[in-house]
Amino acid sequence: MNLRMWPRQIASWGLDYVVITSVDRDGLPKGSGHFAEDSSEVEVIEANMLIEALVSDFRGEAGCVEKVAKSGLEVLAHNIEIVDELQSVVRDHRANFKQSIDVLMKAKEYVPAGSLTKTSVMLGAVKHRNK
């Protein structure tokens, strides 16, 4: 699929809710630009579709978080993945718990009224009952 064609194709499927995510860690040169552009484009094509962006931590760059948060999506999500003490076991070494919490705090600050922020935590990733 041509990357610039996907918003139109997604809109043609008649979905009520779509999640935009990336498969790599901040691998695109625009940082958060692709999330903001794509969610805005889908919104223009199909105004009734609810859009969630599941984003990386953008290496902690607040401007990237702001750009996505203000792009017109309904939900901005960033997964903290696991408790702080086990971050190095599960996550990419460039990510960390504090940076993820900062991203979520910035997202909450920047999203317009009526938009949501959310996160997820993995359970059972390691065998430590007290975590």
MODELLER restraints for C-alpha pairs under 7 A, 6 or more apart:
rsr = mdl.restraints
at = mdl.atoms
rsr.add(forms.Gaussian(group=physical.xy_distance, feature=features.Distance(at['CA:7:A'], at['CA:38:A']), mean=6.41, stdev=0.5))
rsr.add(forms.Gaussian(group=physical.xy_distance, feature=features.Distance(at['CA:7:A'], at['CA:41:A']), mean=6.41, stdev=0.5))
rsr.add(forms.Gaussian(group=physical.xy_distance, feature=features.Distance(at['CA:7:A'], at['CA:42:A']), mean=5.06, stdev=0.5))
rsr.add(forms.Gaussian(group=physical.xy_distance, feature=features.Distance(at['CA:8:A'], at['CA:42:A']), mean=6.81, stdev=0.5))
rsr.add(forms.Gaussian(group=physical.xy_distance, feature=features.Distance(at['CA:8:A'], at['CA:45:A']), mean=6.69, stdev=0.5))
rsr.add(forms.Gaussian(group=physical.xy_distance, feature=features.Distance(at['CA:11:A'], at['CA:42:A']), mean=6.52, stdev=0.5))
rsr.add(forms.Gaussian(group=physical.xy_distance, feature=features.Distance(at['CA:11:A'], at['CA:45:A']), mean=6.53, stdev=0.5))
rsr.add(forms.Gaussian(group=physical.xy_distance, feature=features.Distance(at['CA:11:A'], at['CA:46:A']), mean=5.71, stdev=0.5))
rsr.add(forms.Gaussian(group=physical.xy_distance, feature=features.Distance(at['CA:15:A'], at['CA:49:A']), mean=6.60, stdev=0.5))
rsr.add(forms.Gaussian(group=physical.xy_distance, feature=features.Distance(at['CA:16:A'], at['CA:49:A']), mean=4.77, stdev=0.5))
rsr.add(forms.Gaussian(group=physical.xy_distance, feature=features.Distance(at['CA:16:A'], at['CA:50:A']), mean=6.05, stdev=0.5))
rsr.add(forms.Gaussian(group=physical.xy_distance, feature=features.Distance(at['CA:17:A'], at['CA:49:A']), mean=5.55, stdev=0.5))
rsr.add(forms.Gaussian(group=physical.xy_distance, feature=features.Distance(at['CA:17:A'], at['CA:50:A']), mean=4.63, stdev=0.5))
rsr.add(forms.Gaussian(group=physical.xy_distance, feature=features.Distance(at['CA:17:A'], at['CA:51:A']), mean=5.87, stdev=0.5))
rsr.add(forms.Gaussian(group=physical.xy_distance, feature=features.Distance(at['CA:18:A'], at['CA:50:A']), mean=6.41, stdev=0.5))
rsr.add(forms.Gaussian(group=physical.xy_distance, feature=features.Distance(at['CA:18:A'], at['CA:51:A']), mean=5.17, stdev=0.5))
rsr.add(forms.Gaussian(group=physical.xy_distance, feature=features.Distance(at['CA:18:A'], at['CA:52:A']), mean=6.24, stdev=0.5))
rsr.add(forms.Gaussian(group=physical.xy_distance, feature=features.Distance(at['CA:19:A'], at['CA:51:A']), mean=5.99, stdev=0.5))
rsr.add(forms.Gaussian(group=physical.xy_distance, feature=features.Distance(at['CA:19:A'], at['CA:52:A']), mean=4.63, stdev=0.5))
rsr.add(forms.Gaussian(group=physical.xy_distance, feature=features.Distance(at['CA:19:A'], at['CA:53:A']), mean=5.61, stdev=0.5))
rsr.add(forms.Gaussian(group=physical.xy_distance, feature=features.Distance(at['CA:19:A'], at['CA:54:A']), mean=6.78, stdev=0.5))
rsr.add(forms.Gaussian(group=physical.xy_distance, feature=features.Distance(at['CA:20:A'], at['CA:52:A']), mean=6.12, stdev=0.5))
rsr.add(forms.Gaussian(group=physical.xy_distance, feature=features.Distance(at['CA:20:A'], at['CA:53:A']), mean=4.67, stdev=0.5))
rsr.add(forms.Gaussian(group=physical.xy_distance, feature=features.Distance(at['CA:20:A'], at['CA:54:A']), mean=6.08, stdev=0.5))
rsr.add(forms.Gaussian(group=physical.xy_distance, feature=features.Distance(at['CA:21:A'], at['CA:53:A']), mean=5.89, stdev=0.5))
rsr.add(forms.Gaussian(group=physical.xy_distance, feature=features.Distance(at['CA:21:A'], at['CA:54:A']), mean=4.89, stdev=0.5))
rsr.add(forms.Gaussian(group=physical.xy_distance, feature=features.Distance(at['CA:21:A'], at['CA:55:A']), mean=6.03, stdev=0.5))
rsr.add(forms.Gaussian(group=physical.xy_distance, feature=features.Distance(at['CA:25:A'], at['CA:56:A']), mean=6.54, stdev=0.5))
rsr.add(forms.Gaussian(group=physical.xy_distance, feature=features.Distance(at['CA:26:A'], at['CA:56:A']), mean=6.68, stdev=0.5))
rsr.add(forms.Gaussian(group=physical.xy_distance, feature=features.Distance(at['CA:26:A'], at['CA:58:A']), mean=6.05, stdev=0.5))
rsr.add(forms.Gaussian(group=physical.xy_distance, feature=features.Distance(at['CA:31:A'], at['CA:58:A']), mean=6.65, stdev=0.5))
rsr.add(forms.Gaussian(group=physical.xy_distance, feature=features.Distance(at['CA:31:A'], at['CA:64:A']), mean=6.53, stdev=0.5))
rsr.add(forms.Gaussian(group=physical.xy_distance, feature=features.Distance(at['CA:32:A'], at['CA:64:A']), mean=5.00, stdev=0.5))
rsr.add(forms.Gaussian(group=physical.xy_distance, feature=features.Distance(at['CA:32:A'], at['CA:67:A']), mean=6.74, stdev=0.5))
rsr.add(forms.Gaussian(group=physical.xy_distance, feature=features.Distance(at['CA:32:A'], at['CA:68:A']), mean=6.29, stdev=0.5))
rsr.add(forms.Gaussian(group=physical.xy_distance, feature=features.Distance(at['CA:35:A'], at['CA:53:A']), mean=6.94, stdev=0.5))
rsr.add(forms.Gaussian(group=physical.xy_distance, feature=features.Distance(at['CA:35:A'], at['CA:68:A']), mean=6.13, stdev=0.5))
rsr.add(forms.Gaussian(group=physical.xy_distance, feature=features.Distance(at['CA:36:A'], at['CA:67:A']), mean=6.27, stdev=0.5))
rsr.add(forms.Gaussian(group=physical.xy_distance, feature=features.Distance(at['CA:36:A'], at['CA:68:A']), mean=4.80, stdev=0.5))
rsr.add(forms.Gaussian(group=physical.xy_distance, feature=features.Distance(at['CA:36:A'], at['CA:71:A']), mean=4.98, stdev=0.5))
rsr.add(forms.Gaussian(group=physical.xy_distance, feature=features.Distance(at['CA:39:A'], at['CA:51:A']), mean=6.71, stdev=0.5))
rsr.add(forms.Gaussian(group=physical.xy_distance, feature=features.Distance(at['CA:39:A'], at['CA:71:A']), mean=6.62, stdev=0.5))
rsr.add(forms.Gaussian(group=physical.xy_distance, feature=features.Distance(at['CA:39:A'], at['CA:72:A']), mean=6.80, stdev=0.5))
rsr.add(forms.Gaussian(group=physical.xy_distance, feature=features.Distance(at['CA:39:A'], at['CA:73:A']), mean=6.12, stdev=0.5))
rsr.add(forms.Gaussian(group=physical.xy_distance, feature=features.Distance(at['CA:40:A'], at['CA:71:A']), mean=5.79, stdev=0.5))
rsr.add(forms.Gaussian(group=physical.xy_distance, feature=features.Distance(at['CA:40:A'], at['CA:72:A']), mean=5.95, stdev=0.5))
rsr.add(forms.Gaussian(group=physical.xy_distance, feature=features.Distance(at['CA:43:A'], at['CA:49:A']), mean=6.97, stdev=0.5))
rsr.add(forms.Gaussian(group=physical.xy_distance, feature=features.Distance(at['CA:50:A'], at['CA:74:A']), mean=6.06, stdev=0.5))
rsr.add(forms.Gaussian(group=physical.xy_distance, feature=features.Distance(at['CA:51:A'], at['CA:73:A']), mean=5.03, stdev=0.5))
rsr.add(forms.Gaussian(group=physical.xy_distance, feature=features.Distance(at['CA:51:A'], at['CA:74:A']), mean=5.43, stdev=0.5))
rsr.add(forms.Gaussian(group=physical.xy_distance, feature=features.Distance(at['CA:51:A'], at['CA:75:A']), mean=6.49, stdev=0.5))
rsr.add(forms.Gaussian(group=physical.xy_distance, feature=features.Distance(at['CA:52:A'], at['CA:73:A']), mean=6.01, stdev=0.5))
rsr.add(forms.Gaussian(group=physical.xy_distance, feature=features.Distance(at['CA:52:A'], at['CA:74:A']), mean=5.90, stdev=0.5))
rsr.add(forms.Gaussian(group=physical.xy_distance, feature=features.Distance(at['CA:52:A'], at['CA:75:A']), mean=4.43, stdev=0.5))
rsr.add(forms.Gaussian(group=physical.xy_distance, feature=features.Distance(at['CA:52:A'], at['CA:76:A']), mean=5.76, stdev=0.5))
rsr.add(forms.Gaussian(group=physical.xy_distance, feature=features.Distance(at['CA:53:A'], at['CA:75:A']), mean=6.40, stdev=0.5))
rsr.add(forms.Gaussian(group=physical.xy_distance, feature=features.Distance(at['CA:53:A'], at['CA:76:A']), mean=5.13, stdev=0.5))
rsr.add(forms.Gaussian(group=physical.xy_distance, feature=features.Distance(at['CA:53:A'], at['CA:77:A']), mean=5.93, stdev=0.5))
rsr.add(forms.Gaussian(group=physical.xy_distance, feature=features.Distance(at['CA:54:A'], at['CA:76:A']), mean=6.28, stdev=0.5))
rsr.add(forms.Gaussian(group=physical.xy_distance, feature=features.Distance(at['CA:54:A'], at['CA:77:A']), mean=4.54, stdev=0.5))
rsr.add(forms.Gaussian(group=physical.xy_distance, feature=features.Distance(at['CA:54:A'], at['CA:78:A']), mean=5.57, stdev=0.5))
rsr.add(forms.Gaussian(group=physical.xy_distance, feature=features.Distance(at['CA:55:A'], at['CA:77:A']), mean=6.18, stdev=0.5))
rsr.add(forms.Gaussian(group=physical.xy_distance, feature=features.Distance(at['CA:55:A'], at['CA:78:A']), mean=5.31, stdev=0.5))
rsr.add(forms.Gaussian(group=physical.xy_distance, feature=features.Distance(at['CA:56:A'], at['CA:78:A']), mean=6.28, stdev=0.5))
rsr.add(forms.Gaussian(group=physical.xy_distance, feature=features.Distance(at['CA:57:A'], at['CA:99:A']), mean=6.98, stdev=0.5))
rsr.add(forms.Gaussian(group=physical.xy_distance, feature=features.Distance(at['CA:57:A'], at['CA:100:A']), mean=5.96, stdev=0.5))
rsr.add(forms.Gaussian(group=physical.xy_distance, feature=features.Distance(at['CA:57:A'], at['CA:103:A']), mean=6.13, stdev=0.5))
rsr.add(forms.Gaussian(group=physical.xy_distance, feature=features.Distance(at['CA:58:A'], at['CA:64:A']), mean=6.51, stdev=0.5))
rsr.add(forms.Gaussian(group=physical.xy_distance, feature=features.Distance(at['CA:60:A'], at['CA:99:A']), mean=5.83, stdev=0.5))
rsr.add(forms.Gaussian(group=physical.xy_distance, feature=features.Distance(at['CA:60:A'], at['CA:103:A']), mean=6.50, stdev=0.5))
rsr.add(forms.Gaussian(group=physical.xy_distance, feature=features.Distance(at['CA:62:A'], at['CA:106:A']), mean=6.79, stdev=0.5))
rsr.add(forms.Gaussian(group=physical.xy_distance, feature=features.Distance(at['CA:65:A'], at['CA:103:A']), mean=6.78, stdev=0.5))
rsr.add(forms.Gaussian(group=physical.xy_distance, feature=features.Distance(at['CA:65:A'], at['CA:106:A']), mean=6.86, stdev=0.5))
rsr.add(forms.Gaussian(group=physical.xy_distance, feature=features.Distance(at['CA:65:A'], at['CA:107:A']), mean=6.08, stdev=0.5))
rsr.add(forms.Gaussian(group=physical.xy_distance, feature=features.Distance(at['CA:66:A'], at['CA:107:A']), mean=6.70, stdev=0.5))
rsr.add(forms.Gaussian(group=physical.xy_distance, feature=features.Distance(at['CA:66:A'], at['CA:110:A']), mean=5.70, stdev=0.5))
rsr.add(forms.Gaussian(group=physical.xy_distance, feature=features.Distance(at['CA:69:A'], at['CA:76:A']), mean=6.49, stdev=0.5))
rsr.add(forms.Gaussian(group=physical.xy_distance, feature=features.Distance(at['CA:69:A'], at['CA:107:A']), mean=6.00, stdev=0.5))
rsr.add(forms.Gaussian(group=physical.xy_distance, feature=features.Distance(at['CA:69:A'], at['CA:110:A']), mean=5.74, stdev=0.5))
rsr.add(forms.Gaussian(group=physical.xy_distance, feature=features.Distance(at['CA:69:A'], at['CA:111:A']), mean=4.79, stdev=0.5))
rsr.add(forms.Gaussian(group=physical.xy_distance, feature=features.Distance(at['CA:70:A'], at['CA:110:A']), mean=6.64, stdev=0.5))
rsr.add(forms.Gaussian(group=physical.xy_distance, feature=features.Distance(at['CA:70:A'], at['CA:111:A']), mean=5.81, stdev=0.5))
rsr.add(forms.Gaussian(group=physical.xy_distance, feature=features.Distance(at['CA:70:A'], at['CA:112:A']), mean=6.75, stdev=0.5))
rsr.add(forms.Gaussian(group=physical.xy_distance, feature=features.Distance(at['CA:74:A'], at['CA:115:A']), mean=4.70, stdev=0.5))
rsr.add(forms.Gaussian(group=physical.xy_distance, feature=features.Distance(at['CA:74:A'], at['CA:116:A']), mean=6.18, stdev=0.5))
rsr.add(forms.Gaussian(group=physical.xy_distance, feature=features.Distance(at['CA:75:A'], at['CA:115:A']), mean=5.72, stdev=0.5))
rsr.add(forms.Gaussian(group=physical.xy_distance, feature=features.Distance(at['CA:75:A'], at['CA:116:A']), mean=4.64, stdev=0.5))
rsr.add(forms.Gaussian(group=physical.xy_distance, feature=features.Distance(at['CA:75:A'], at['CA:117:A']), mean=5.54, stdev=0.5))
rsr.add(forms.Gaussian(group=physical.xy_distance, feature=features.Distance(at['CA:76:A'], at['CA:116:A']), mean=6.29, stdev=0.5))
rsr.add(forms.Gaussian(group=physical.xy_distance, feature=features.Distance(at['CA:76:A'], at['CA:117:A']), mean=4.79, stdev=0.5))
rsr.add(forms.Gaussian(group=physical.xy_distance, feature=features.Distance(at['CA:76:A'], at['CA:118:A']), mean=6.48, stdev=0.5))
rsr.add(forms.Gaussian(group=physical.xy_distance, feature=features.Distance(at['CA:77:A'], at['CA:117:A']), mean=5.56, stdev=0.5))
rsr.add(forms.Gaussian(group=physical.xy_distance, feature=features.Distance(at['CA:77:A'], at['CA:118:A']), mean=4.72, stdev=0.5))
rsr.add(forms.Gaussian(group=physical.xy_distance, feature=features.Distance(at['CA:77:A'], at['CA:119:A']), mean=5.50, stdev=0.5))
rsr.add(forms.Gaussian(group=physical.xy_distance, feature=features.Distance(at['CA:78:A'], at['CA:104:A']), mean=6.80, stdev=0.5))
rsr.add(forms.Gaussian(group=physical.xy_distance, feature=features.Distance(at['CA:78:A'], at['CA:118:A']), mean=6.59, stdev=0.5))
rsr.add(forms.Gaussian(group=physical.xy_distance, feature=features.Distance(at['CA:78:A'], at['CA:119:A']), mean=5.13, stdev=0.5))
rsr.add(forms.Gaussian(group=physical.xy_distance, feature=features.Distance(at['CA:79:A'], at['CA:119:A']), mean=4.60, stdev=0.5))
rsr.add(forms.Gaussian(group=physical.xy_distance, feature=features.Distance(at['CA:79:A'], at['CA:120:A']), mean=4.77, stdev=0.5))
rsr.add(forms.Gaussian(group=physical.xy_distance, feature=features.Distance(at['CA:79:A'], at['CA:121:A']), mean=6.50, stdev=0.5))
rsr.add(forms.Gaussian(group=physical.xy_distance, feature=features.Distance(at['CA:80:A'], at['CA:97:A']), mean=6.38, stdev=0.5))
rsr.add(forms.Gaussian(group=physical.xy_distance, feature=features.Distance(at['CA:80:A'], at['CA:100:A']), mean=5.72, stdev=0.5))
rsr.add(forms.Gaussian(group=physical.xy_distance, feature=features.Distance(at['CA:80:A'], at['CA:119:A']), mean=6.42, stdev=0.5))
rsr.add(forms.Gaussian(group=physical.xy_distance, feature=features.Distance(at['CA:80:A'], at['CA:120:A']), mean=6.21, stdev=0.5))
rsr.add(forms.Gaussian(group=physical.xy_distance, feature=features.Distance(at['CA:80:A'], at['CA:121:A']), mean=5.93, stdev=0.5))
rsr.add(forms.Gaussian(group=physical.xy_distance, feature=features.Distance(at['CA:81:A'], at['CA:120:A']), mean=6.13, stdev=0.5))
rsr.add(forms.Gaussian(group=physical.xy_distance, feature=features.Distance(at['CA:81:A'], at['CA:121:A']), mean=4.34, stdev=0.5))
rsr.add(forms.Gaussian(group=physical.xy_distance, feature=features.Distance(at['CA:81:A'], at['CA:122:A']), mean=5.29, stdev=0.5))
rsr.add(forms.Gaussian(group=physical.xy_distance, feature=features.Distance(at['CA:82:A'], at['CA:121:A']), mean=5.17, stdev=0.5))
rsr.add(forms.Gaussian(group=physical.xy_distance, feature=features.Distance(at['CA:82:A'], at['CA:122:A']), mean=5.61, stdev=0.5))
rsr.add(forms.Gaussian(group=physical.xy_distance, feature=features.Distance(at['CA:84:A'], at['CA:97:A']), mean=5.35, stdev=0.5))
rsr.add(forms.Gaussian(group=physical.xy_distance, feature=features.Distance(at['CA:87:A'], at['CA:96:A']), mean=6.41, stdev=0.5))
rsr.add(forms.Gaussian(group=physical.xy_distance, feature=features.Distance(at['CA:87:A'], at['CA:97:A']), mean=6.78, stdev=0.5))
rsr.add(forms.Gaussian(group=physical.xy_distance, feature=features.Distance(at['CA:107:A'], at['CA:117:A']), mean=6.78, stdev=0.5))
rsr.add(forms.Gaussian(group=physical.xy_distance, feature=features.Distance(at['CA:108:A'], at['CA:117:A']), mean=6.18, stdev=0.5))
